[in-house]
Amino acid sequence: MGSELKIMKSEPEWLSGLRLLGRKSFMEQPYEKNPLYVKNYEQLSLDPEWLLENAEPRSSASIPAEYAELSSLTDEPLIIHVDAMPVRIYVPPELSKKGLELMSLDEALKSRPNLVKQALMDGPSRPDEDKVLGLIYASLNSGVVVHVPSRLEEPVNIRSIWIAGGGGPVTSAATIVYVGDGARLSMIEEYRPYGDGGPGFLGHLIHVYDAPESQVRHVAINDASEMHELAVYKRVVLSNYASHRWIGIQLGGSLARIRTDNYLKGTEARTDALEASMISDRQRLDMTINLHHFGKSTTGRVVAKSVGMQSSRSILKGIIRIDRPAKNSVAYLAEHAMLLGDQARAEAIPGLEIECNEVRATHSASVSQIDSEQVWYAMSRGIPRDEAVKMIVLGFFEPLISEVDLREIRWNMRYLLEKKWMGEAGRQLEPESLIDVYVEPEDVGKTPEDIFGKHYKYIKRKA
């Protein structure tokens, strides 16, 4: 392979070969090959040549001033990327001694090349599978590799932050996570903007391998610049008795293409996906969440909710596939969209492919304007119309948020949705102002620091 295909410092020949396949896929394939969705997709608007030519990361980068407080965080494993450059990687010494590994992709290509090769070459994704996935492989320039050892006694909490500014190199990253037998991991991925904005691309391929009896929670917070276009592919492979929970909140990006695939291969494996999205102006959302049942007595559950304002457009898609050996499996897929205004558009397209009789599989979908009768009822009780609409819209998300099993994440989702709803005025929103609005019995009398946890200081200063 030519040296022009090499981007990473420690790049092996097999990765350059994947780049070549990805480039060919990106240039030649259509945006959607699934016959169910050939008329239901959103495509990148950025120039293809620009995307391929701007994958070279900067030679150096530093944490922007508005995120300076992140430099002092030392209570949990942390990795921060700025414009595709890893600028801070930290693992507490006590966890490092117990075998937790957290490293940049470039470092992993030197010290743990087999882990990277297994995920990128032999994993659940292929560079020739999809046009935009091909772009991520072709321009791959950053990433994170996590290895959680088996039977680690305490749960591990990792924070991974991707900060991207306009006009810089594209960020095209891979997060590779191996979770050992019986281990417990909670990982938060955050997409954040800096600077004055400008067009850009953030692509992210996430591969997670859940070993037997492991428990994983993966949270994705998309608060990227509305000038950026995002493409995120999340794939998990579950072994026997493993459980995995995806929690996502989609707010940023002029375009967000999100695809989640769950491969339930082990007996009694379980996966849950909870996605909340709020888009405005001319933002576009293209979200697909699939359940692939292979093992016996597996459980898959998806709940996706979207609110579209102004001239936004959202597409919610997903398929439940239950293979012939997957007896006694249970699957549920729900996609619901609410529209505010005559110009907003949404589509919900769930599907089933069932090859086994001894299963339970259901799906539901809805797209509707806000219920005028609910607005009238609230107004008849003395609530102003604007406040009534806000209550109904944010209340639309509450059943989903209430299923989030971590208090800190629940409150941060509420805070981010409130900020999004308020637009420019949301920059002044203080987290503690929500405590009297949303009432959870176990939080009565607690301080904002107790409720928002370790993110409180960061969120308050960023608002």
C-alpha positions as CSV (number, residue, x, y, z in Angstrom):
1,M,0.0,0.0,0.0
2,G,1.2,3.5,-0.7
3,S,2.5,5.6,2.1
4,E,-0.1,8.2,1.2
5,L,-2.7,5.9,2.8
6,K,-1.0,6.0,6.2
7,I,-2.3,8.5,8.7
8,M,-1.6,7.0,12.1
9,K,2.0,7.2,13.4
10,S,2.1,3.4,14.1
11,E,0.0,2.3,11.2
12,P,0.4,-1.3,10.0
13,E,-0.1,-2.5,6.5
14,W,-3.4,-4.2,7.3
15,L,-4.9,-0.9,8.4
16,S,-3.8,0.8,5.2
17,G,-5.5,-2.0,3.3
18,L,-8.8,-1.3,5.2
19,R,-8.4,2.4,4.3
20,L,-8.2,1.5,0.6
21,L,-11.4,-0.5,0.9
22,G,-13.1,2.3,2.8
23,R,-12.1,4.9,0.3
24,K,-13.5,2.8,-2.6
25,S,-16.7,2.2,-0.6
26,F,-17.1,5.9,0.2
27,M,-16.6,7.0,-3.4
28,E,-18.7,4.3,-5.1
29,Q,-21.5,3.0,-2.9
30,P,-24.9,4.6,-2.5
31,Y,-25.9,6.1,0.9
32,E,-28.5,3.4,1.5
33,K,-28.4,-0.2,0.3
34,N,-31.2,-1.6,2.5
35,P,-34.3,-1.8,0.2
36,L,-36.5,-0.9,3.1
37,Y,-34.8,2.5,3.4
38,V,-33.7,3.5,-0.1
39,K,-36.1,6.5,0.1
40,N,-35.5,7.2,3.8
41,Y,-32.0,8.5,4.6
42,E,-30.0,11.6,5.1
43,Q,-26.7,12.2,3.3
44,L,-23.6,14.2,4.0
45,S,-23.5,17.7,2.5
46,L,-19.7,18.2,2.9
47,D,-17.5,17.9,-0.1
48,P,-16.2,14.3,-0.5
49,E,-12.7,15.4,-1.6
50,W,-12.4,17.8,1.4
51,L,-13.4,14.9,3.8
52,L,-10.7,12.6,2.4
53,E,-8.0,15.2,2.2
54,N,-8.4,16.6,5.7
55,A,-7.9,13.5,7.8
56,E,-4.3,14.3,8.8
57,P,-4.5,15.4,12.5
58,R,-2.7,18.4,13.7
59,S,0.9,17.9,15.0
60,S,-0.2,19.3,18.4
61,A,-3.3,20.4,20.3
62,S,-4.3,21.6,23.7
63,I,-7.5,21.7,25.7
64,P,-9.5,24.9,24.8
65,A,-9.8,27.6,27.5
66,E,-13.6,27.0,28.0
67,Y,-12.8,23.4,29.0
68,A,-9.7,24.1,31.1
69,E,-11.3,22.6,34.2
70,L,-11.2,19.2,32.6
71,S,-7.4,19.2,33.1
72,S,-7.8,18.9,36.9
73,L,-10.1,15.9,36.9
74,T,-8.4,12.9,38.6
75,D,-11.2,10.9,40.2
76,E,-12.0,8.7,37.3
77,P,-10.3,7.4,34.1
78,L,-10.4,10.1,31.4
79,I,-9.4,10.6,27.8
80,I,-9.8,13.9,26.0
81,H,-9.4,14.4,22.2
82,V,-9.2,17.8,20.6
83,D,-9.5,17.8,16.8
84,A,-8.5,14.1,16.6
85,M,-5.5,14.6,18.9
86,P,-5.4,12.9,22.3
87,V,-4.4,15.7,24.7
88,R,-5.0,14.0,28.1
89,I,-5.2,10.3,29.1
90,Y,-5.5,9.5,32.8
91,V,-6.0,6.3,34.7
92,P,-6.0,6.4,38.5
93,P,-3.0,4.4,39.8
94,E,-5.1,2.0,41.8
95,L,-7.1,1.0,38.7
96,S,-4.0,0.7,36.6
97,K,-2.5,-1.7,39.1
98,K,-5.6,-3.9,38.9
99,G,-5.2,-4.2,35.1
100,L,-7.4,-1.5,33.6
101,E,-6.0,-0.3,30.3
102,L,-7.0,3.0,28.6
103,M,-5.0,4.2,25.7
104,S,-5.1,6.1,22.5
105,L,-5.5,4.2,19.3
106,D,-2.0,5.1,18.2
107,E,-0.6,3.7,21.4
108,A,-2.7,0.6,21.2
109,L,-1.4,-0.1,17.7
110,K,2.1,-0.3,19.3
111,S,1.4,-2.1,22.6
112,R,-1.8,-4.1,21.9
113,P,-2.0,-4.5,18.1
114,N,-4.0,-7.7,18.3
115,L,-6.9,-6.0,20.1
116,V,-7.1,-3.3,17.4
117,K,-6.8,-5.8,14.6
118,Q,-9.5,-8.1,16.0
119,A,-12.0,-5.2,16.3
120,L,-11.3,-3.3,13.0
121,M,-10.5,-6.2,10.7
122,D,-12.5,-9.2,12.2
123,G,-15.2,-7.3,14.1
124,P,-18.8,-6.6,13.3
125,S,-18.0,-3.8,10.9
126,R,-16.5,-3.8,7.4
127,P,-15.2,-0.8,5.4
128,D,-17.1,-1.9,2.3
129,E,-20.4,-2.4,4.2
130,D,-21.6,1.2,4.0
131,K,-20.7,4.4,2.3
132,V,-20.2,6.6,5.4
133,L,-18.6,3.7,7.4
134,G,-16.2,3.5,4.5
135,L,-15.3,7.2,5.0
136,I,-14.6,6.5,8.7
137,Y,-12.2,3.7,7.8
138,A,-10.6,5.7,5.0
139,S,-9.9,8.7,7.2
140,L,-9.4,7.0,10.6
141,N,-7.1,9.3,12.6
142,S,-7.9,8.8,16.3
143,G,-9.4,6.5,18.8
144,V,-9.5,4.9,22.2
145,V,-8.9,1.3,23.3
146,V,-10.3,0.1,26.7
147,H,-9.5,-3.2,28.3
148,V,-11.3,-4.0,31.5
149,P,-9.9,-7.2,33.2
150,S,-12.1,-10.1,34.2
151,R,-13.6,-10.2,37.7
152,L,-12.6,-6.7,38.6
153,E,-14.3,-6.2,42.0
154,E,-15.4,-2.6,41.7
155,P,-17.3,-1.0,38.8
156,V,-15.2,1.2,36.3
157,N,-16.4,4.6,35.2
158,I,-14.7,6.1,32.2
159,R,-15.2,9.5,30.6
160,S,-14.2,10.0,26.9
161,I,-14.6,13.5,25.5
162,W,-14.3,14.5,21.9
163,I,-13.9,18.3,21.3
164,A,-14.1,19.5,17.8
165,G,-13.9,23.0,16.2
166,G,-14.8,24.2,12.8
167,G,-12.2,24.5,10.0
168,G,-9.9,21.9,11.5
169,P,-9.1,18.4,10.4
170,V,-12.0,15.9,10.4
171,T,-12.2,13.7,13.5
172,S,-12.6,10.1,12.4
173,A,-12.2,7.8,15.4
174,A,-12.6,4.3,16.7
175,T,-13.5,3.4,20.3
176,I,-12.7,-0.3,21.0
177,V,-13.9,-1.7,24.3
178,Y,-13.2,-5.2,25.7
179,V,-15.0,-5.9,29.0
180,G,-13.9,-9.1,30.8
181,D,-15.9,-11.8,32.5
182,G,-18.1,-10.4,35.2
183,A,-16.7,-6.9,34.9
184,R,-18.9,-3.8,35.3
185,L,-18.2,-0.7,33.1
186,S,-20.0,2.6,32.7
187,M,-18.6,4.8,29.9
188,I,-19.7,8.3,28.9
189,E,-18.8,9.6,25.4
190,E,-19.3,13.3,24.9
191,Y,-19.2,15.3,21.7
192,R,-18.5,19.0,22.4
193,P,-17.8,22.1,20.3
194,Y,-15.2,24.9,20.8
195,G,-14.4,28.2,19.1
196,D,-16.7,30.1,16.7
197,G,-17.9,27.1,14.8
198,G,-17.6,26.3,11.1
199,P,-18.2,23.2,9.1
200,G,-16.6,20.0,10.1
201,F,-17.0,16.2,10.3
202,L,-17.0,13.9,13.3
203,G,-17.1,10.2,12.5
204,H,-17.0,7.5,15.2
205,L,-17.0,3.7,15.1
206,I,-17.6,2.1,18.5
207,H,-17.1,-1.7,19.0
208,V,-17.9,-3.2,22.4
209,Y,-17.2,-6.8,23.3
210,D,-19.2,-7.9,26.4
211,A,-17.7,-11.1,28.0
212,P,-19.9,-13.5,29.9
213,E,-21.8,-12.0,32.9
214,S,-20.4,-8.5,32.2
215,Q,-22.5,-5.4,32.7
216,V,-21.9,-2.4,30.5
217,R,-23.6,1.0,30.3
218,H,-22.6,3.3,27.4
219,V,-23.8,6.9,27.4
220,A,-23.4,9.1,24.3
221,I,-24.0,12.9,24.7
222,N,-24.1,14.7,21.3
223,D,-23.8,18.4,22.1
224,A,-21.6,19.1,19.0
225,S,-21.6,22.3,17.0
226,E,-24.6,22.7,14.7
227,M,-22.1,23.3,11.9
228,H,-20.7,19.8,12.2
229,E,-21.9,16.6,10.6
230,L,-21.7,13.5,12.7
231,A,-21.7,9.8,11.8
232,V,-21.7,7.4,14.7
233,Y,-21.7,3.6,14.4
234,K,-22.2,1.7,17.6
235,R,-21.9,-2.1,17.7
236,V,-21.9,-4.5,20.6
237,V,-21.3,-8.3,20.7
238,L,-22.8,-9.9,23.8
239,S,-21.7,-13.2,25.3
240,N,-23.6,-15.5,27.7
241,Y,-25.6,-13.7,30.4
242,A,-24.0,-10.3,29.5
243,S,-26.1,-7.1,29.7
244,H,-25.6,-3.9,27.8
245,R,-27.4,-0.6,28.0
246,W,-27.0,2.2,25.4
247,I,-28.2,5.7,26.5
248,G,-28.1,8.5,24.0
249,I,-29.1,12.1,23.8
250,Q,-28.9,13.7,20.3
251,L,-28.9,17.5,20.3
252,G,-26.1,18.8,18.1
253,G,-24.8,18.6,14.6
254,S,-26.3,19.9,11.4
255,L,-26.6,16.2,10.5
256,A,-26.4,13.3,12.9
257,R,-26.3,9.8,11.3
258,I,-26.5,7.3,14.2
259,R,-26.6,3.5,13.8
260,T,-26.6,1.0,16.6
261,D,-26.4,-2.8,16.1
262,N,-26.8,-5.2,18.9
263,Y,-25.5,-8.8,18.4
264,L,-27.0,-11.0,21.1
265,K,-24.9,-14.1,20.6
266,G,-24.8,-15.5,24.1
267,T,-27.5,-17.4,26.1
268,E,-29.7,-15.0,28.1
269,A,-27.8,-11.9,26.9
270,R,-29.8,-8.6,27.2
271,T,-29.5,-5.2,25.6
272,D,-31.4,-2.0,26.1
273,A,-31.2,1.1,24.0
274,L,-32.7,4.4,25.1
275,E,-32.4,7.4,22.7
276,A,-33.7,10.9,23.2
277,S,-33.4,13.5,20.4
278,M,-34.3,17.1,20.1
279,I,-33.5,19.0,16.9
280,S,-34.3,22.4,15.6
281,D,-33.9,24.9,12.7
282,R,-32.6,22.8,9.7
283,Q,-31.0,20.0,11.7
284,R,-31.3,16.5,10.3
285,L,-31.3,13.2,12.2
286,D,-31.0,9.7,10.7
287,M,-31.1,7.1,13.4
288,T,-31.2,3.3,13.0
289,I,-31.2,0.8,15.9
290,N,-31.2,-2.9,15.1
291,L,-31.5,-6.0,17.3
292,H,-29.9,-9.2,16.1
293,H,-30.9,-12.2,18.2
294,F,-28.7,-15.3,17.8
295,G,-28.6,-16.9,21.3
296,K,-31.3,-18.6,23.2
297,S,-33.5,-16.6,25.7
298,T,-32.0,-13.3,24.7
299,T,-33.8,-10.0,25.4
300,G,-33.6,-6.8,23.3
301,R,-35.4,-3.6,24.0
302,V,-35.3,-0.2,22.1
303,V,-37.1,3.0,22.9
304,A,-36.3,6.0,20.7
305,K,-38.0,9.4,21.0
306,S,-37.5,12.5,18.9
307,V,-38.8,16.1,19.0
308,G,-38.5,18.1,15.8
309,M,-38.8,21.9,15.7
310,Q,-38.8,24.6,12.9
311,S,-37.7,23.0,9.6
312,S,-35.9,19.9,11.1
313,R,-36.1,16.4,9.7
314,S,-35.8,13.1,11.6
315,I,-35.9,9.5,10.5
316,L,-36.1,6.7,13.1
317,K,-35.5,3.2,11.7
318,G,-34.8,-0.2,13.1
319,I,-35.2,-3.9,12.6
320,I,-35.7,-6.8,15.0
321,R,-34.0,-9.9,13.5
322,I,-34.4,-13.2,15.4
323,D,-32.4,-16.1,14.1
324,R,-33.7,-19.7,14.0
325,P,-31.7,-20.9,17.1
326,A,-32.8,-17.9,19.2
327,K,-35.7,-19.7,21.0
328,N,-37.5,-18.0,23.8
329,S,-36.2,-14.6,22.9
330,V,-38.0,-11.4,23.6
331,A,-37.7,-8.2,21.6
332,Y,-39.3,-4.8,21.6
333,L,-38.8,-1.8,19.3
334,A,-40.5,1.6,19.8
335,E,-40.0,4.7,17.8
336,H,-42.0,7.9,18.5
337,A,-41.6,11.4,17.1
338,M,-43.3,14.7,18.0
339,L,-43.4,17.6,15.6
340,L,-43.7,21.3,16.5
341,G,-44.7,23.4,13.5
342,D,-45.8,22.8,10.0
343,Q,-42.3,22.6,8.5
344,A,-40.8,19.9,10.7
345,R,-40.8,16.4,9.3
346,A,-40.3,12.9,10.8
347,E,-40.6,9.3,9.8
348,A,-40.7,6.1,11.9
349,I,-39.9,2.8,10.2
350,P,-39.7,-0.3,12.5
351,G,-39.5,-3.8,11.0
352,L,-39.4,-7.5,12.0
353,E,-37.6,-10.5,10.5
354,I,-38.5,-13.6,12.6
355,E,-37.2,-17.1,11.7
356,C,-38.2,-18.8,15.0
357,N,-41.7,-19.4,16.3
358,E,-41.0,-19.6,20.0
359,V,-40.4,-15.9,20.5
360,R,-42.1,-12.7,21.5
361,A,-41.4,-9.7,19.3
362,T,-43.4,-6.4,19.1
363,H,-42.8,-3.0,17.7
364,S,-44.6,0.4,17.8
365,A,-44.2,3.7,16.0
366,S,-45.9,7.1,15.9
367,V,-45.4,10.5,14.3
368,S,-47.7,13.3,15.3
369,Q,-48.0,17.0,16.0
370,I,-48.2,18.1,19.6
371,D,-51.6,17.2,21.0
372,S,-53.8,20.4,20.8
373,E,-56.2,19.0,23.4
374,Q,-53.3,18.5,25.9
375,V,-52.3,22.1,25.3
376,W,-55.9,23.4,25.7
377,Y,-56.2,21.4,29.0
378,A,-53.1,22.9,30.5
379,M,-54.1,26.4,29.4
380,S,-57.6,25.9,30.9
381,R,-55.7,25.4,34.3
382,G,-54.1,28.9,33.9
383,I,-50.8,27.8,32.4
384,P,-49.6,30.1,29.5
385,R,-49.5,28.5,26.1
386,D,-45.7,28.6,25.7
387,E,-45.2,27.0,29.2
388,A,-47.9,24.4,28.4
389,V,-46.1,23.4,25.2
390,K,-42.8,23.2,27.0
391,M,-44.3,21.0,29.7
392,I,-45.8,18.6,27.2
393,V,-42.7,18.4,25.1
394,L,-40.2,17.8,28.0
395,G,-42.8,15.5,29.6
396,F,-42.7,13.4,26.4
397,F,-39.2,12.4,27.3
398,E,-39.8,11.7,31.0
399,P,-40.9,8.0,30.6
400,L,-37.7,7.3,28.7
401,I,-35.5,9.3,31.1
402,S,-37.1,7.6,34.1
403,E,-35.7,4.3,32.7
404,V,-32.1,5.5,32.9
405,D,-30.5,3.7,35.8
406,L,-28.0,6.4,36.9
407,R,-29.4,9.5,38.6
408,E,-26.5,11.7,37.4
409,I,-27.3,10.9,33.8
410,R,-31.0,11.4,34.2
411,W,-30.5,14.9,35.6
412,N,-27.9,15.8,32.9
413,M,-30.3,14.7,30.2
414,R,-33.0,17.0,31.6
415,Y,-30.6,19.8,31.8
416,L,-29.4,19.5,28.2
417,L,-33.0,19.2,26.9
418,E,-34.0,22.3,28.8
419,K,-31.0,24.2,27.4
420,K,-31.8,23.0,23.9
421,W,-35.4,24.1,24.2
422,M,-34.4,27.6,25.4
423,G,-32.0,28.2,22.5
424,E,-29.7,31.1,23.1
425,A,-31.3,31.9,26.5
426,G,-30.2,28.4,27.6
427,R,-26.6,29.5,27.9
428,Q,-27.5,31.1,31.2
429,L,-29.4,28.1,32.6
430,E,-28.2,27.0,35.9
431,P,-28.5,23.3,36.8
432,E,-29.9,24.0,40.3
433,S,-33.0,25.7,38.7
434,L,-34.3,22.3,37.6
435,I,-34.4,20.8,41.1
436,D,-37.8,22.3,41.8
437,V,-39.2,21.4,38.3
438,Y,-38.3,17.7,38.3
439,V,-39.1,15.9,41.5
440,E,-37.6,12.5,42.3
441,P,-38.4,11.3,45.9
442,E,-34.8,10.2,46.6
443,D,-33.4,13.6,45.7
444,V,-35.6,15.8,47.9
445,G,-33.3,17.9,50.1
446,K,-30.1,17.1,48.2
447,T,-27.7,19.7,46.9
448,P,-27.0,20.2,43.1
449,E,-23.6,18.7,43.7
450,D,-25.3,15.6,45.1
451,I,-27.7,15.3,42.2
452,F,-25.4,16.2,39.2
453,G,-22.4,14.5,40.7
454,K,-18.9,15.0,39.2
455,H,-20.3,16.7,36.1
456,Y,-21.9,19.6,38.1
457,K,-19.0,22.0,38.2
458,Y,-18.2,21.4,34.5
459,I,-21.8,21.9,33.4
460,K,-22.4,25.0,35.5
461,R,-19.3,26.8,34.1
462,K,-20.0,25.7,30.5
463,A,-23.6,27.0,30.6
